[in-house]
Structure formats: structure tokens, C-alpha cells
Amino acid sequence: MNKIFSLFLVLVLSYTIAIGQGQVTISGYIKDSSNGEDLIGATVYVKELESGTVTNVYGFYSFSLSPGIYEVEYRYIGYATEIRKLNLEANQRIDIELNNASKQLEEIVVTGEPEDVNVSGIQMSADKMDMKTMQKIPPLLGEVDVLKSIQLLPGVSTVGEGASGFNVRGGSTGQNLVLLDEAPVFNSSHMLGFFSVFNPDAVKDIKLIKGGIPSRYGGRISSILDIRMKDGNNKEFEATGGIGTIFSRLAIEAPIVKDKASFILAARRSYIDVLTKLTTDVLDDGAALNFYDLTLKTNYNINKKNRVFVSGYLGRDNFKFDAQQGFNWGNRTLTTRWNHIFNDRLFSNITGFFSDYDYQLAFGEDELDRFDWSSRIFTYDLKPEFTYFINPQNELSFGGEFLLYRFEPANAVGVSNGEVQDITIDQKYAVETSTYIENVQQLGSSVSIQYGARFSHFQYIGPGTYFEFDEQPAGTRRNVINEYKAESGETIQSYNNLEPRFSFKYQLNNSTSLKTSYNRTSQYVHLISNTTASNPLDIWIPSSNNVKPQTGHQIAVGWFKNFGNDNNIETSVEAYYKKTNNQIDYIDGADILINEFLEGDLLTGIGRAYGLEFSVKKKVGKVNGWVSYTLAKTELKVDGINNSNWYPTRYDQRHNLKITSFYETPGRWSFSSTFTLITGTPTTFPSDRIEVQGMVIPYNAEGSRNNVRIGSYHRLDLSATLQGKKLRNGKPRKNENFWVFSVYNAYGRKNPFSIYFTQEDTRRALGQAITTEGRQVSILGSLIPSISYNFKF
């Protein structure tokens, strides 16, 4: 299969090179003139052809056309449009630096037309969030957060506060691929989900892909969250930061060699523990309650054809009850990238990265009685990618990926009365390789298609121990019948998957288009969690001889329409249907933590998710914002659960309404608000009870799963921003500063996270029935005001 796929790639490449002959090419980078940052998705528009292209994630563009004289516009939202008159007789390299619209030069023309990529672009089921918009959203405890912001988009949900993950179109948290400069982040939360690990001062671009996933992405079946870091100001020194209720942050960026090399260094640290020590002695015995992260990136333009990047992340959360007990977790990533321009049409990016997620848990007051447990997952990756700009009608992408995994499920040691017991579980190893090819093609003025495929190969390898389990009635624990030892590098189990991808767009007119997409995806690593959202003690395991890879099929259809004189109101309606195979669930009473025979407690089944997503967005004016509404249903069918019938997942939410609004006053004040209304999530309630010696044991006699839905979730957040003075002694100030005043959960709604049952704890008369009651758990049950000060100089 690999040989056939490689031959197909060579034939397509040869053909596309042939048809691109006889034309000239303009190419180059489009950057921000104030700091040298690449502008992702900037538009290059040729008036005479009424067509153009956009820059890739590194700000590079290439456009081929017949020799002649053309008027070319370079555009980007929020920036002045630059117009060049070009006499093209041979290939030309044209690098452009755009000025912010508020600082335009006389020769720059500002066009009234905003970008209409939502209508004209081939991509659907994707949302892009810029940092300027994100900074306006009412923050929790005064701090802008990436994951909280994307949860305001259609098709994205969460089961409530304290949930560190997010759910996309009925997928679990472990089915989202979260990338930070290409490196995967396996736990993206600080403080058990209240904040994300991404420092907003270091983030340049955020893109969430829910469907129509391009062939270059693989490894997860639900969504891709692609986060790109800033490169660093290569013009001048710049510092940004803020002082908030929970933590403070500082980012410094500056040129190393002006216009050639730069860096950015961003840091955050919470100080709840520092403030607590000033008022109480509860943390004096070595206790800790904090998190921190450090983000670094540097880049160097070697010459016009070569550029290198190095970026890294280090972050950790610490919850220590004293000097000996507590738990902590954190991520480390390191990414190196090399951009190379072979010629005016062929662009390459070669990425290598390392990712490490680990957590540690310790209990016991002395060395004679204690317990220590740590777990981690390492990922090493090499990813060559190429883009060939054939002509204005064809853009070909191809490449591959080599991934090496190392899993440490449990390094665990228990000590009881000085007796040591090592219950460490063997490490597991796996290799995942893939190749892909994809073409974006324009067929006439109205039709665009994007088609391609990804072929993935996975090997579960030694060294290590693997097991064979017996057959048991559905829904019950399977027992080990054979145990085997694998040598280093020996293949224990392998899987292959062909993942076709296809998207189609039909442009009805300048403001309306219809789109559809299909993608098949595969996932070879699995999140094992006994909660509805990821937490520090979650476990990642590879596909094996007992656990098959998850696969997903998704089809989506959408209508996209812009309204207004300048197309400033965007609307869309998307319908999707997703079917998944080999979805993981657990037997009742599954033993998930430190279980060498975990695979015997896992069950697999099929899933389905379908829904409608509505979105209306007003982009300009004193009052702007967006409304999103999702009507959806998500179900699983697993042999041995819920009498083998379909049942709703824990994150199934029928109705999901989000309203986000911004108001800019003529003065220094601006205001924003968000309102969220979500149908309550399903949970399992007992149908009967058993009384044994005065104790009530809840019992589900019907064997049902998620048979009750808890109360609806709704919340209002408010925020007011006071900008610092723009003038000093009649002259513009170089430095900027602003205050943010916010209220999270403004009317103090006690939203239910879960409900559990307990029996009365008072003495009862002889013969009197034991009474029980349900108790609601609310993570945040009151309004939370906050204030933060932010600066830039």
C-alpha cells in the first residue's frame, strides 16, 4: 500500500509540474511592519484576474500567472492595504510589510472590504480566533484564556467549571489534538481546568478545525486546535504583561539582529500561596498551591531562502499538602523548524519536536509509610512538509510524519511499616508513521475542491510484556490466560489506515456559498479517564493487540452568507454527522489506576454524533460580537452497557447557546459580555437500593447508563476595560496600559457539575425507614469579581 501511495504521489507531482510551465511567479512573505511578525492568512489579490491566494502559517505566499502588467493588492484585516503595480516578465520575490490601519502612510490605501474567507475559502467547520478579540472577552479572575474563549464557538462545549478539556461535535476530550507550535500538549490546563497552559502574550494565531480536516493533520478523530506562537519583535524591544487577581505575567520580545533574528520570552506565575502565607500559617509546613509556565521562541533568517525557528514550553502545577504529600503535573515541549524555499513555487517546512507530559503523586508522613506514583508520556516527532504552488488554480501539499511514543503508565512504590512493595508497570512503546498528499483546486470562478488522503501505519512494539485475555459475557472483566515477552523493537501488533479527505465549495455569488466536506480519521493513542474531563491522573495508552485504534467518519454541509454594505455581518449554518468505531468505555467497577491488566476492563463500541450549528457575527461598528447556537446529539452503543442499547454520552448537550457582545464608547471605556445557556449533561442515577445493616447501597437494577439529565447550565459574565491616556502633554504616548474590571457568573448561578446521593446521618427510631437525599456539586456557586492591570511598552 505504501508503494502504491508513493507512486501516486510521484505521478501527481510530475503532472502538476508539467502543467505549471510557461508562467511567471510572484512570491514572498507578508509581515507586520511594526514588529516583523508573519501575517497568517493575509490575502494577495490580482485585480485583472479577480483571483488570488493567501499566506500559509509562516506568512509565505506564491502565485503563478502569465507574463504581463498587473495591479496586486496585499490585504489583512486591521491593516492598511498596499497596492503594487507590477510588470511581470520573470519570477519576482516580493516581501511585503503592512502597516496597522491606524498608522497608515500616505501611499497606503485602506479598502472598505473586509476579508470574506468564510464565504470564498474552501475550508469549512473551522474557526479562527485572533488575540485582539480574545482580549475583549470577559475573563475569569481577570485573565484572558485560550480554552475558555474557544468554548464560545459553535460546536464546542464543556461539562462545566473545573473541566480542563473541551468537547467538539460530540467528541471526548481525549479526541482533540492540541498543538503548540506543532508539538502536542496532552494536558492543556492549569488549576484543574480553570486556566489553560497557553500564555496569551505569547500566542499569535489560534485555529480550531472541527471538520473537513486537511490531510496534513492526523492522530485524533474529533478536532485540531492549532496554536501558533509569536516569533518575537525583530524591529525593537517590546514588553507586555499584566498583574491580576490570581497570577501575573510578563513577556519580553526584541531583535537579536534587527530584521533578521528575534526572540520572545513569556512567563506567568500564580501567587495564591504567597498571599496565603501573609495571612495564615496553613502553608508553612512545605505546602504549596501554585502554577507557573515559561514560553520561549527564537527565529533566525539565514537568508532569503532559509529560516529556522526554535520554540519551547515548560509549565507545572503544584498542589502540596505539606513537604511530603501532594501531587503535581506539567508539560515540556521543544520544537525546531526549518523553512526552505527551493524555488518560487516549492516551499518546505521540516519540523522536529519533543513533548513530555508527566504527573506525580505522593502520600505518607515518613519513610516507613508512604506511597509514590508517577506517570508520563514522551513523544518524539519528525515531520517534513512541502507545498507546491502549481498555478492560481492548484496548490499541492504533501509530506509525512514519523512519531515515536514512550508510555510510563505507573512508576509506583508503596511502603508499609518499612516494607517496600514495587508495583511499577512496564513501559510501553509505539511507532506511528504517515504520508499524505492533498491538492486545492479551483474549477472555474464558482467551484473549488480540496482532495487528498493520509495513509497511517502504527506499530505497538517491545520491549515489554503483553497479555492475551479470555472471552467473558459482555460487560464483565476479562481474565489473563497468556502472558508474553517482546524483545526490543519487536512488533507486537500493527495497524494500517487510509484516511481520505474531501471538501467542496460552490460560490453562488460574491456573498454566498455552499460547502460540504468528508474526512476519515484514525487515532492510535487513547485517554483513559474515570471522569468526564481530563485531570492530572489520566492515563494515555497505545493501541495494542487488545485495544484497536479509534476511527471516525464525518460529513458536513454548510451555507455561508455575508450581509451588509461591506459584508460586515457573517452568517453560517452547518449540519454534520459523525460515526466512530472502537470507542472506549469501561465495565462497571473498572480498575483504571495502576492496573497491569487494564485492557481486561475496557470495552469498545460505536458512536454517533449529529447536529446543526448556527452562527451570526457582526465584525465592525461600536456594537459587535456574535451569537452561536448548536443543536446536537451524541450517543454510544457498547456491548455490555445499557443492555447493549444506545445511550447518551456524559458530554451530550442538546442545546448550546452562546452570546458574545462588545461595545466601544467614544471615550476610553469599552464593555463586553458573554451569556451561556447549555442543556444539562446526562448522569447515571440508581433505580433501586439495598439496605444492609443500616447502610443504604445504591443499585441500578435496570443496568442503564446516563439515564437522567442534570439541570441546565447558564451564566452571565461582564467586563469593562479602561484604556490609559493616549496623549501626554499633547503628544501620543509610546507606552500603552489598561485596566480590566470583570464579574464572572454575574448573578451567582449555582450550576450543577454532578449530583450524588447520601443517607441521613442522624439517629432514627427503630423500624423507621432510612431516608436518602441527592446532593448537588457546584464548582463555582457565586459571582466572582476581579481586576487586572495590563501594560505594553
Phi, psi and omega in degrees: 000319179299320180295318179297316181296318179295320178297317178300318180298316181296318180296315179297317180297317179298318180295315183292327177295321182295316185284350181268003182287157175085011179237163174253161188228134167254138182207165178157192179250147173245125187229166172279125184293336185278333184221357178079007180291139174296140178259109182279128179081016174292149186258136170247115188237126179259113187298317185295330181263348185052041178206174182184203181211177177232157179285153178276191185290354176250011178078012183265142176226159173207136184215123181255142182201167181290151178303145180158188180255129185223152171255118187245130178254137175247117188234152170200138183302130179087000181238153175291139180278132178257134181245128179240136173264116188242133171257101188263109174243342178211169179303139180228139173262116182233103174270135185238138171242117182267144178267144172302139186302333181281351181233040187288150174268166185297324185279358180267135180253131177264119179270150182278349184274121176282169175297138180241035184299335178298331179262313188276337182283155180283333184290134172232174179055036180223144179228138179244130182243119178270155187293329179297320177291317182299325181290344179274340185290136179306123185268159171275122180055033172081005186241126176294139183223134183295309185290323176296326182289317182289344177288354175271000182269155179295143179083000182244135182213175175211159182276000176139178177301145181086000176265114187281342180261187175218158183243137183235120176047049175079010178269156177280169181296328181283357180260010176256130175267112180257119184244133173243105187050049176081340183274133180288141176247115188275338172222112190260025186236149164251155174052046174057034173107353181284334176224156177264169183276000186264117179286117184298335180289343181254357185265134178255318188215139180229126179226127177250123180248116184260339182196172185057041187293125179299156186295338182291342181261141176203173174105344177221155186253000184250302184202168175235123172250104186257110183250125180250134180274156172298153178273337185107140182291118180260014178255314184202167178293140179212138178228134176228156179179187180194155177240117185238187183290323186256317182211167175240159183217156179209133176232132180237131176221147185194159175286142168271312168231118188306133180064009184228322182212145182206174178212161169222136177231119183233137183222148175221150176207128175278159182220034174300317181294324179295315179292323181296321181295339179283340186242346182210163179257015185295337181253017184284337185270042179081006179289155182211147176211092184199168169216158177210158170208154182224126181237132183223138175212141175220153178215156183217124174275100182295311175201191184293343183251352185223134179215138181236150180228145170224125179223152181208159179221140174219122180212154182203146172247139180233121173236094182245127179282329172200192184295339185252340190234146177143192177214159179209158179208161180186168179240148169226134175223152175216124182235133172238137181223145178232114173269130178225133176257108180290316176204192185294343184246338186253115181245140179228152172222124178244122185242138169232135180217162176228134179225137182221119174241131181215160171217155182224140181226134181218135175224155179118136185269347178210180184284348181273335179221102181200167179218130179232131181219134174222152179212153179198165174224126176256143175225130175239138188216144170230125188224100172272133181225143183225144175232125178246116180272094188292303180197178181301341183263349185219129174230113187259133176237141177204160181168199183200182181204142175232119184241134173240125180252144168226119182254133172242090185299320182197119164256095192232134178224128176246141179234122179231117183053038178084353180270124185266133175232117180267117181243032179296141177258140182305146174291155179237148184229149179205154177232132177234124178236154180203154171228153181212158174211145183202143178230135171256119188233136176261121179250091184078194184275346187246337189245131173230144176226150175229119185222146181179187181204155176233131176247121184243145180227132184232137177231124170269117192235166175275177010280156177156174179256135175228160192234156171243131184251156178277176177264133179229162175305145183306134176091004180241160183294135175267148184252150180287131176246338177214147178232134184232155176245132179250138177283166180299127180083352180289135179280121177271316179206144178226154180221148175233144176214132172263128187239088178289148178225140182207137174222149183220137177228133174240119183272110180287318176201190185296340185241004185221139175211157173245140181223153172214156181207156174219138172215144172248132183229157179229147179225122187255350176244147191229137176271122179255115184213139177264017177237174181277347180217156185297144177222170185301337183262016175292157182236136173255134178229154178273162167299149187212194176290345179248341182241114181277155177294147174281142176229150181222143174239130178223133173237140181221147177227136184218151175241129185233130186216134174252140180239170177097160181299327180242030177056039186269001175242117181259133176229151177204151172227125179233137172244139181222155173220130183230130176241133181234150178239154178060037174292138184267134170220184189229150173293158174298131181078023181299140177261102188267323188270130177049055180240109181297333183253036183305322185300337177286347179260359183265145175237154177231151180202198181246156179227159175214142178217136179209153183182178176237135178241127179244138180216134174229127183227128173254121192264336185229170180105168180297325176247122179211179182146202180206160175234131176231141178221134180233127173249116191212164176213136182226127184221157174234153173225109185234127179297119180106354178239138178055041181056033178063022176258165176298142176216150181288146176285164180296335181256019174288123180227113187294314183239136181218106183245130177229130177236122180236127183224149179228142178226122179257120177275164178295339181267218186267354183267146169219153185228153178210160178206154172224140175234134182235132175223118184227137173301141179299151183274156179287153174210166183258123176253147175291147178261341181216179176213155178238133178256125179228111178051049176080005179250138179261126178249114178297145184213133178256092184291337183275349181068023183277158178233131180054055186270355181224150178247129180285173185298158181294156179252128172212149188200143176239129176242141182231150180208146175227135182241131177247111179284146175290166181296137182277337184240148172225119184056037177081000181245147180299136177280140176283324182272155178235149174204154178201154177254143176238122176248125185221156174229117178264133183061061193301325180255021169062038180293130175270082182287133181284132172262321176201166177226132178228167185242139176225158176265161181299148181251017177257158179291139180241155180289154180301130179086351180282138182293146177283128179260147177234162179215150175271141180235134183264136175257121176241122182292313176234118185242016180212168177289149183232102178278156178202164178215142177217151178244130183235148184215161175208129177211000000 
